[in-house]
Amino acid sequence: MRVIDVTLMMDQTRGENEATQGSLTMARLIARAQAGDRQAFDRMMIEHQNRVVSLAWRLLGNREDALDAAQESFMRVYRHLHKYDPSYEFSAWLYRIVVNVCRDQARKRSRIDTSSLDEAFESGRLNEPVSSDKTESAAILAQERKLLAKALLTLTEKERQAIVLRDLEGLATGEVAELLGSSPTTVRSQISSARSKIRAFRARFLT
């Protein structure tokens, strides 16, 4: 038993060290990019591009729009990187930019097209990072991705943003509220409403 416990402790320590090393590496890249190192900036974007495109795709529902949003997001990051405060988590800062870009794009469109999103789910081209929190929507995502993609269309823009960030991206409610410029109470209400609509959509679809 003691050997097993030691092994588990070693694995846990190794994981923590790797996570810390990863954070330090990103911090160095950010510092170098802020100093004008273009290669460091490119490496930063490569590290985050999959998550950025995935988030934009979920919010916009269309591959081309998601790629455009990702490109615009990276351009904004490049223009405003000198304003980034290293004491603030970079991924949260980046998410805020992506959400704002997607909001701007959504306002220019009358509806969201999920045809390409459905195809991506079916072919496996779209990476699906699932929240470690065992929420109902995360379970739905794992089991019925295509159905969830369609169910997201029944939500308002704010509900979709809240549930995508909370249940699909795995952010805490407080983090979602900060990203959306809202209060935790409002976000919880939006998520509750979104989950109810998803359940209703699922019930109608399956009956």
PyMOL commands that set and color helices and strands:
alter all, ss='L'
color gray80, all
select helices_A, chain A and resi 2-34+38-60+63-83+90-107+115-123+136-143+145-154+157-168+173-180+184-206
alter helices_A, ss='H'
color red, helices_A
deselect
rebuild
show_as cartoon
